[in-house]
Amino acid sequence: MQTQTTADAPVDEVVDWRRNRLADTGFAPALAAAIACDPRYDLHALIELVERGCPPDLAARILAPIGEEYGA
């Protein structure tokens, strides 16, 4: 049986919160999960783009970390 340390709990809560916010904004579950655990993405900028009419997958491509190949 694997147990979670208390130091990991706040990080997990943040990732869950980020994933839920992205999903609430219209991101597909898999994309929301991938972005949520990558702190290089600016969550607020992603949500703002989507709220202005940008499709979530395009917003993720636009704001993908520099040097990263989207979807890799």
MIMI-98348 format. One record per residue: x negated, y negated, z negated of N, C-alpha, C, O, CB in turn; residue in three letters. Coordinates in steps of 0.02 Angstrom, whole numbers, plus 50000, padded with zeros to 5 digits. Glycine has a CB too. Example, Ala and Ser with C-alpha at 12.3 -4.5 7.8 and 13.67 -1.06 7.14 Angstrom:
<n.u: 49340&n.v: 50284&n.w: 49610&ca.u: 49385&ca.v: 50225&ca.w: 49610&c.u: 49340&c.v: 50165&c.w: 49610&o.u: 49288&o.v: 50166&o.w: 49577&cb.u: 49435&cb.v: 50224&cb.w: 49548&residuo: ALA>
<n.u: 49358&n.v: 50112&n.w: 49646&ca.u: 49316&ca.v: 50053&ca.w: 49643&c.u: 49355&c.v: 49998&c.w: 49606&o.u: 49330&o.v: 49943&o.w: 49598&cb.u: 49296&cb.v: 50030&cb.w: 49714&residuo: SER>
//
This chain:
<n.u: 49958&n.v: 50059&n.w: 50000&ca.u: 50000&ca.v: 50000&ca.w: 50000&c.u: 49956&c.v: 49938&c.w: 50000&o.u: 49908&o.v: 49933&o.w: 49962&cb.u: 50048&cb.v: 50000&cb.w: 49939&residuo: MET>
<n.u: 49973&n.v: 49891&n.w: 50043&ca.u: 49934&ca.v: 49830&ca.w: 50049&c.u: 49972&c.v: 49773&c.w: 50014&o.u: 50032&o.v: 49765&o.w: 50024&cb.u: 49920&cb.v: 49812&cb.w: 50123&residuo: GLN>
<n.u: 49937&n.v: 49736&n.w: 49973&ca.u: 49969&ca.v: 49681&ca.w: 49938&c.u: 49942&c.v: 49615&c.w: 49965&o.u: 49887&o.v: 49612&o.w: 49992&cb.u: 49958&cb.v: 49685&cb.w: 49862&residuo: THR>
<n.u: 49981&n.v: 49564&n.w: 49957&ca.u: 49963&ca.v: 49498&ca.w: 49981&c.u: 49934&c.v: 49458&c.w: 49924&o.u: 49961&o.v: 49458&o.w: 49869&cb.u: 50023&cb.v: 49462&cb.w: 50013&residuo: GLN>
<n.u: 49878&n.v: 49424&n.w: 49936&ca.u: 49849&ca.v: 49382&ca.w: 49884&c.u: 49888&c.v: 49318&c.w: 49880&o.u: 49922&o.v: 49298&o.w: 49927&cb.u: 49774&cb.v: 49368&cb.w: 49898&residuo: THR>
<n.u: 49884&n.v: 49285&n.w: 49823&ca.u: 49921&ca.v: 49223&ca.w: 49814&c.u: 49893&c.v: 49168&c.w: 49858&o.u: 49929&o.v: 49121&o.w: 49874&cb.u: 49919&cb.v: 49201&cb.w: 49742&residuo: THR>
<n.u: 49829&n.v: 49172&n.w: 49878&ca.u: 49800&ca.v: 49122&ca.w: 49921&c.u: 49830&c.v: 49125&c.w: 49991&o.u: 49834&o.v: 49074&o.w: 50025&cb.u: 49724&cb.v: 49130&cb.w: 49925&residuo: ALA>
<n.u: 49852&n.v: 49184&n.w: 50013&ca.u: 49882&ca.v: 49192&ca.w: 50079&c.u: 49955&c.v: 49168&c.w: 50081&o.u: 49980&o.v: 49150&o.w: 50134&cb.u: 49878&cb.v: 49264&cb.w: 50101&residuo: ASP>
<n.u: 49988&n.v: 49169&n.w: 50025&ca.u: 50059&ca.v: 49152&ca.w: 50023&c.u: 50074&c.v: 49083&c.w: 50050&o.u: 50119&o.v: 49076&o.w: 50091&cb.u: 50084&cb.v: 49158&cb.w: 49952&residuo: ALA>
<n.u: 50039&n.v: 49030&n.w: 50029&ca.u: 50054&ca.v: 48963&ca.w: 50056&c.u: 50042&c.v: 48960&c.w: 50132&o.u: 50080&o.v: 48927&o.w: 50167&cb.u: 50012&cb.v: 48910&cb.w: 50021&residuo: PRO>
<n.u: 49991&n.v: 48993&n.w: 50156&ca.u: 49977&ca.v: 48993&ca.w: 50228&c.u: 50034&c.v: 49027&c.w: 50265&o.u: 50057&o.v: 49002&o.w: 50316&cb.u: 49910&cb.v: 49028&cb.w: 50244&residuo: VAL>
<n.u: 50057&n.v: 49084&n.w: 50240&ca.u: 50113&ca.v: 49119&ca.w: 50271&c.u: 50176&c.v: 49077&c.w: 50271&o.u: 50214&o.v: 49077&o.w: 50320&cb.u: 50126&cb.v: 49185&cb.w: 50234&residuo: ASP>
<n.u: 50188&n.v: 49041&n.w: 50218&ca.u: 50246&ca.v: 48997&ca.w: 50214&c.u: 50243&c.v: 48942&c.w: 50266&o.u: 50293&o.v: 48924&o.w: 50296&cb.u: 50253&cb.v: 48967&cb.w: 50143&residuo: GLU>
<n.u: 50184&n.v: 48914&n.w: 50276&ca.u: 50175&ca.v: 48861&ca.w: 50326&c.u: 50187&c.v: 48889&c.w: 50396&o.u: 50221&o.v: 48858&o.w: 50437&cb.u: 50105&cb.v: 48830&cb.w: 50321&residuo: VAL>
<n.u: 50158&n.v: 48947&n.w: 50410&ca.u: 50167&ca.v: 48978&ca.w: 50476&c.u: 50241&c.v: 48994&c.w: 50487&o.u: 50267&o.v: 48982&o.w: 50542&cb.u: 50125&cb.v: 49043&cb.w: 50482&residuo: VAL>
<n.u: 50275&n.v: 49020&n.w: 50437&ca.u: 50347&ca.v: 49034&ca.w: 50443&c.u: 50386&c.v: 48970&c.w: 50456&o.u: 50431&o.v: 48969&o.w: 50498&cb.u: 50373&cb.v: 49068&cb.w: 50380&residuo: ASP>
<n.u: 50369&n.v: 48917&n.w: 50420&ca.u: 50403&ca.v: 48854&ca.w: 50428&c.u: 50392&c.v: 48827&c.w: 50499&o.u: 50439&o.v: 48805&o.w: 50532&cb.u: 50379&cb.v: 48802&cb.w: 50376&residuo: TRP>
<n.u: 50329&n.v: 48829&n.w: 50524&ca.u: 50314&ca.v: 48806&ca.w: 50592&c.u: 50353&c.v: 48847&c.w: 50643&o.u: 50381&o.v: 48819&o.w: 50690&cb.u: 50238&cb.v: 48811&cb.w: 50605&residuo: ARG>
<n.u: 50353&n.v: 48914&n.w: 50635&ca.u: 50389&ca.v: 48957&ca.w: 50682&c.u: 50463&c.v: 48941&c.w: 50683&o.u: 50494&o.v: 48937&o.w: 50736&cb.u: 50378&cb.v: 49031&cb.w: 50664&residuo: ARG>
<n.u: 50493&n.v: 48931&n.w: 50625&ca.u: 50564&ca.v: 48915&ca.w: 50621&c.u: 50580&c.v: 48848&c.w: 50653&o.u: 50630&o.v: 48841&o.w: 50688&cb.u: 50587&cb.v: 48914&cb.w: 50548&residuo: ASN>
<n.u: 50538&n.v: 48798&n.w: 50642&ca.u: 50549&ca.v: 48732&ca.w: 50673&c.u: 50545&c.v: 48737&c.w: 50749&o.u: 50586&o.v: 48707&o.w: 50784&cb.u: 50497&cb.v: 48681&cb.w: 50647&residuo: ARG>
<n.u: 50497&n.v: 48775&n.w: 50775&ca.u: 50490&ca.v: 48783&ca.w: 50847&c.u: 50551&c.v: 48821&c.w: 50875&o.u: 50578&o.v: 48802&o.w: 50927&cb.u: 50425&cb.v: 48820&cb.w: 50864&residuo: LEU>
<n.u: 50571&n.v: 48873&n.w: 50841&ca.u: 50629&ca.v: 48912&ca.w: 50864&c.u: 50692&c.v: 48869&c.w: 50863&o.u: 50733&o.v: 48873&o.w: 50909&cb.u: 50639&cb.v: 48975&cb.w: 50819&residuo: ALA>
<n.u: 50700&n.v: 48828&n.w: 50812&ca.u: 50758&ca.v: 48784&ca.w: 50808&c.u: 50759&c.v: 48733&c.w: 50864&o.u: 50812&o.v: 48708&o.w: 50884&cb.u: 50759&cb.v: 48747&cb.w: 50740&residuo: ASP>
<n.u: 50700&n.v: 48717&n.w: 50891&ca.u: 50694&ca.v: 48668&ca.w: 50944&c.u: 50705&c.v: 48699&c.w: 51013&o.u: 50714&o.v: 48664&o.w: 51062&cb.u: 50626&cb.v: 48635&cb.w: 50942&residuo: THR>
<n.u: 50704&n.v: 48766&n.w: 51016&ca.u: 50718&ca.v: 48799&ca.w: 51080&c.u: 50662&c.v: 48842&c.w: 51107&o.u: 50668&o.v: 48869&o.w: 51162&cb.u: 50735&cb.v: 48749&cb.w: 51129&residuo: GLY>
<n.u: 50608&n.v: 48850&n.w: 51069&ca.u: 50554&ca.v: 48892&ca.w: 51090&c.u: 50574&c.v: 48966&c.w: 51085&o.u: 50608&o.v: 48985&o.w: 51037&cb.u: 50490&cb.v: 48879&cb.w: 51048&residuo: PHE>
<n.u: 50555&n.v: 49006&n.w: 51133&ca.u: 50568&ca.v: 49078&ca.w: 51131&c.u: 50532&c.v: 49106&c.w: 51069&o.u: 50479&o.v: 49081&o.w: 51050&cb.u: 50543&cb.v: 49114&cb.w: 51197&residuo: ALA>
<n.u: 50560&n.v: 49158&n.w: 51039&ca.u: 50530&ca.v: 49185&ca.w: 50978&c.u: 50456&c.v: 49203&c.w: 50984&o.u: 50417&o.v: 49188&o.w: 50939&cb.u: 50567&cb.v: 49246&cb.w: 50957&residuo: PRO>
<n.u: 50436&n.v: 49235&n.w: 51038&ca.u: 50365&ca.v: 49255&ca.w: 51046&c.u: 50320&c.v: 49194&c.w: 51053&o.u: 50266&o.v: 49192&o.w: 51024&cb.u: 50357&cb.v: 49300&cb.w: 51108&residuo: ALA>
<n.u: 50342&n.v: 49144&n.w: 51090&ca.u: 50303&ca.v: 49083&ca.w: 51099&c.u: 50299&c.v: 49045&c.w: 51033&o.u: 50246&o.v: 49020&o.w: 51015&cb.u: 50332&cb.v: 49039&cb.w: 51154&residuo: LEU>
<n.u: 50354&n.v: 49040&n.w: 50998&ca.u: 50355&ca.v: 49006&ca.w: 50933&c.u: 50307&c.v: 49039&c.w: 50884&o.u: 50271&o.v: 49005&o.w: 50848&cb.u: 50426&cb.v: 49005&cb.w: 50904&residuo: ALA>
<n.u: 50307&n.v: 49105&n.w: 50883&ca.u: 50262&ca.v: 49142&ca.w: 50838&c.u: 50189&c.v: 49131&c.w: 50855&o.u: 50148&o.v: 49122&o.w: 50811&cb.u: 50278&cb.v: 49217&cb.w: 50840&residuo: ALA>
<n.u: 50173&n.v: 49131&n.w: 50920&ca.u: 50104&ca.v: 49122&ca.w: 50941&c.u: 50079&c.v: 49052&c.w: 50924&o.u: 50023&o.v: 49043&o.w: 50901&cb.u: 50097&cb.v: 49134&cb.w: 51017&residuo: ALA>
<n.u: 50121&n.v: 49002&n.w: 50936&ca.u: 50101&ca.v: 48933&ca.w: 50922&c.u: 50098&c.v: 48920&c.w: 50847&o.u: 50054&o.v: 48885&o.w: 50823&cb.u: 50150&cb.v: 48884&cb.w: 50956&residuo: ILE>
<n.u: 50145&n.v: 48948&n.w: 50809&ca.u: 50150&ca.v: 48935&ca.w: 50738&c.u: 50086&c.v: 48953&c.w: 50700&o.u: 50068&o.v: 48920&o.w: 50652&cb.u: 50208&cb.v: 48973&cb.w: 50708&residuo: ALA>
<n.u: 50053&n.v: 49006&n.w: 50722&ca.u: 49993&ca.v: 49027&ca.w: 50685&c.u: 49929&c.v: 48996&c.w: 50712&o.u: 49875&o.v: 49012&o.w: 50689&cb.u: 49987&cb.v: 49103&cb.w: 50688&residuo: CYS>
<n.u: 49935&n.v: 48951&n.w: 50760&ca.u: 49877&ca.v: 48916&ca.w: 50788&c.u: 49878&c.v: 48843&c.w: 50766&o.u: 49916&o.v: 48803&o.w: 50795&cb.u: 49875&cb.v: 48922&cb.w: 50866&residuo: ASP>
<n.u: 49839&n.v: 48824&n.w: 50716&ca.u: 49842&ca.v: 48756&ca.w: 50690&c.u: 49816&c.v: 48702&c.w: 50738&o.u: 49821&o.v: 48643&o.w: 50723&cb.u: 49803&cb.v: 48752&cb.w: 50626&residuo: PRO>
<n.u: 49789&n.v: 48723&n.w: 50795&ca.u: 49765&ca.v: 48673&ca.w: 50843&c.u: 49822&c.v: 48640&c.w: 50881&o.u: 49812&o.v: 48587&o.w: 50911&cb.u: 49717&cb.v: 48705&cb.w: 50892&residuo: ARG>
<n.u: 49881&n.v: 48669&n.w: 50879&ca.u: 49939&ca.v: 48639&ca.w: 50912&c.u: 49970&c.v: 48586&c.w: 50866&o.u: 49977&o.v: 48597&o.w: 50806&cb.u: 49992&cb.v: 48693&cb.w: 50930&residuo: TYR>
<n.u: 49987&n.v: 48529&n.w: 50894&ca.u: 50021&ca.v: 48477&ca.w: 50858&c.u: 50096&c.v: 48491&c.w: 50861&o.u: 50129&o.v: 48477&o.w: 50911&cb.u: 50004&cb.v: 48406&cb.w: 50887&residuo: ASP>
<n.u: 50123&n.v: 48518&n.w: 50807&ca.u: 50193&ca.v: 48537&ca.w: 50805&c.u: 50240&c.v: 48479&c.w: 50820&o.u: 50288&o.v: 48488&o.w: 50857&cb.u: 50209&cb.v: 48566&cb.w: 50737&residuo: LEU>
<n.u: 50226&n.v: 48422&n.w: 50792&ca.u: 50270&ca.v: 48364&ca.w: 50801&c.u: 50269&c.v: 48341&c.w: 50874&o.u: 50321&o.v: 48321&o.w: 50900&cb.u: 50249&cb.v: 48307&cb.w: 50755&residuo: HIS>
<n.u: 50211&n.v: 48342&n.w: 50906&ca.u: 50207&ca.v: 48323&ca.w: 50976&c.u: 50245&c.v: 48373&c.w: 51020&o.u: 50278&o.v: 48353&o.w: 51068&cb.u: 50134&cb.v: 48318&cb.w: 50999&residuo: ALA>
<n.u: 50240&n.v: 48437&n.w: 51005&ca.u: 50277&ca.v: 48488&ca.w: 51042&c.u: 50352&c.v: 48476&c.w: 51037&o.u: 50388&o.v: 48476&o.w: 51087&cb.u: 50260&cb.v: 48558&cb.w: 51017&residuo: LEU>
<n.u: 50376&n.v: 48466&n.w: 50977&ca.u: 50447&ca.v: 48455&ca.w: 50966&c.u: 50470&c.v: 48391&c.w: 51000&o.u: 50525&o.v: 48389&o.w: 51029&cb.u: 50463&cb.v: 48452&cb.w: 50891&residuo: ILE>
<n.u: 50430&n.v: 48339&n.w: 50997&ca.u: 50448&ca.v: 48276&ca.w: 51030&c.u: 50455&c.v: 48285&c.w: 51105&o.u: 50503&o.v: 48260&o.w: 51135&cb.u: 50396&cb.v: 48222&cb.w: 51014&residuo: GLU>
<n.u: 50408&n.v: 48321&n.w: 51136&ca.u: 50413&ca.v: 48333&ca.w: 51208&c.u: 50478&c.v: 48370&c.w: 51225&o.u: 50512&o.v: 48351&o.w: 51273&cb.u: 50352&cb.v: 48373&cb.w: 51232&residuo: LEU>
<n.u: 50494&n.v: 48421&n.w: 51187&ca.u: 50554&ca.v: 48460&ca.w: 51201&c.u: 50616&c.v: 48417&c.w: 51190&o.u: 50663&o.v: 48421&o.w: 51230&cb.u: 50557&cb.v: 48522&cb.w: 51156&residuo: VAL>
<n.u: 50617&n.v: 48377&n.w: 51138&ca.u: 50675&ca.v: 48333&ca.w: 51126&c.u: 50684&c.v: 48281&c.w: 51180&o.u: 50738&o.v: 48255&o.w: 51189&cb.u: 50667&cb.v: 48298&cb.w: 51058&residuo: GLU>
<n.u: 50630&n.v: 48266&n.w: 51217&ca.u: 50634&ca.v: 48219&ca.w: 51273&c.u: 50651&c.v: 48253&c.w: 51339&o.u: 50654&o.v: 48221&o.w: 51391&cb.u: 50569&cb.v: 48181&cb.w: 51280&residuo: ARG>
<n.u: 50662&n.v: 48320&n.w: 51336&ca.u: 50685&ca.v: 48356&ca.w: 51395&c.u: 50634&c.v: 48402&c.w: 51427&o.u: 50650&o.v: 48433&o.w: 51477&cb.u: 50707&cb.v: 48308&cb.w: 51444&residuo: GLY>
<n.u: 50575&n.v: 48407&n.w: 51400&ca.u: 50524&ca.v: 48451&ca.w: 51427&c.u: 50540&c.v: 48524&c.w: 51406&o.u: 50554&o.v: 48536&o.w: 51348&cb.u: 50453&cb.v: 48430&cb.w: 51402&residuo: CYS>
<n.u: 50537&n.v: 48571&n.w: 51453&ca.u: 50547&ca.v: 48641&ca.w: 51434&c.u: 50493&c.v: 48663&c.w: 51384&o.u: 50436&o.v: 48643&o.w: 51390&cb.u: 50547&cb.v: 48687&cb.w: 51496&residuo: PRO>
<n.u: 50512&n.v: 48704&n.w: 51335&ca.u: 50464&ca.v: 48725&ca.w: 51283&c.u: 50400&c.v: 48756&c.w: 51311&o.u: 50345&o.v: 48742&o.w: 51286&cb.u: 50496&cb.v: 48773&cb.w: 51237&residuo: PRO>
<n.u: 50406&n.v: 48799&n.w: 51362&ca.u: 50345&ca.v: 48831&ca.w: 51388&c.u: 50299&c.v: 48780&c.w: 51421&o.u: 50238&o.v: 48787&o.w: 51417&cb.u: 50363&cb.v: 48886&cb.w: 51437&residuo: ASP>
<n.u: 50327&n.v: 48730&n.w: 51454&ca.u: 50286&ca.v: 48677&ca.w: 51484&c.u: 50255&c.v: 48634&c.w: 51429&o.u: 50196&o.v: 48615&o.w: 51435&cb.u: 50328&cb.v: 48634&cb.w: 51531&residuo: LEU>
<n.u: 50292&n.v: 48618&n.w: 51377&ca.u: 50265&ca.v: 48579&ca.w: 51322&c.u: 50204&c.v: 48615&c.w: 51291&o.u: 50154&o.v: 48584&o.w: 51275&cb.u: 50319&cb.v: 48566&cb.w: 51268&residuo: ALA>
<n.u: 50210&n.v: 48681&n.w: 51284&ca.u: 50154&ca.v: 48720&ca.w: 51257&c.u: 50094&c.v: 48718&c.w: 51304&o.u: 50037&o.v: 48715&o.w: 51281&cb.u: 50176&cb.v: 48793&cb.w: 51245&residuo: ALA>
<n.u: 50105&n.v: 48719&n.w: 51368&ca.u: 50050&ca.v: 48715&ca.w: 51416&c.u: 50018&c.v: 48646&c.w: 51414&o.u: 49957&o.v: 48640&o.w: 51417&cb.u: 50075&cb.v: 48731&cb.w: 51487&residuo: ARG>
<n.u: 50058&n.v: 48595&n.w: 51410&ca.u: 50033&ca.v: 48526&ca.w: 51409&c.u: 49989&c.v: 48515&c.w: 51347&o.u: 49936&o.v: 48484&o.w: 51351&cb.u: 50091&cb.v: 48475&cb.w: 51410&residuo: ILE>
<n.u: 50010&n.v: 48541&n.w: 51290&ca.u: 49975&ca.v: 48529&ca.w: 51227&c.u: 49930&c.v: 48586&c.w: 51206&o.u: 49908&o.v: 48588&o.w: 51148&cb.u: 50025&cb.v: 48515&cb.w: 51173&residuo: LEU>
<n.u: 49917&n.v: 48633&n.w: 51251&ca.u: 49872&ca.v: 48688&ca.w: 51234&c.u: 49804&c.v: 48660&c.w: 51217&o.u: 49782&o.v: 48611&o.w: 51247&cb.u: 49867&cb.v: 48738&cb.w: 51294&residuo: ALA>
<n.u: 49770&n.v: 48690&n.w: 51168&ca.u: 49704&ca.v: 48666&ca.w: 51148&c.u: 49656&c.v: 48665&c.w: 51208&o.u: 49657&o.v: 48710&o.w: 51250&cb.u: 49676&cb.v: 48711&cb.w: 51092&residuo: PRO>
<n.u: 49615&n.v: 48614&n.w: 51211&ca.u: 49567&ca.v: 48606&ca.w: 51266&c.u: 49520&c.v: 48666&c.w: 51267&o.u: 49497&o.v: 48688&o.w: 51215&cb.u: 49528&cb.v: 48541&cb.w: 51258&residuo: ILE>
<n.u: 49507&n.v: 48691&n.w: 51326&ca.u: 49463&ca.v: 48747&ca.w: 51334&c.u: 49497&c.v: 48814&c.w: 51327&o.u: 49465&o.v: 48866&o.w: 51336&cb.u: 49409&cb.v: 48743&cb.w: 51284&residuo: GLY>
<n.u: 49561&n.v: 48814&n.w: 51312&ca.u: 49599&ca.v: 48875&ca.w: 51306&c.u: 49637&c.v: 48886&c.w: 51371&o.u: 49663&o.v: 48839&o.w: 51400&cb.u: 49648&cb.v: 48873&cb.w: 51245&residuo: GLU>
<n.u: 49639&n.v: 48948&n.w: 51393&ca.u: 49680&ca.v: 48966&ca.w: 51450&c.u: 49747&c.v: 48985&c.w: 51422&o.u: 49753&o.v: 49031&o.w: 51383&cb.u: 49649&cb.v: 49023&cb.w: 51492&residuo: GLU>
<n.u: 49799&n.v: 48949&n.w: 51443&ca.u: 49867&ca.v: 48960&ca.w: 51417&c.u: 49888&c.v: 49032&c.w: 51431&o.u: 49880&o.v: 49057&o.w: 51486&cb.u: 49917&cb.v: 48911&cb.w: 51449&residuo: TYR>
<n.u: 49915&n.v: 49065&n.w: 51380&ca.u: 49940&ca.v: 49132&ca.w: 51387&c.u: 49887&c.v: 49186&c.w: 51381&o.u: 49902&o.v: 49245&o.w: 51388&cb.u: 49974&cb.v: 49139&cb.w: 51451&residuo: GLY>
<n.u: 49825&n.v: 49167&n.w: 51369&ca.u: 49771&ca.v: 49217&ca.w: 51364&c.u: 49770&c.v: 49250&c.w: 51297&o.u: 49728&o.v: 49293&o.w: 51284&cb.u: 49704&cb.v: 49185&cb.w: 51378&residuo: ALA>
//
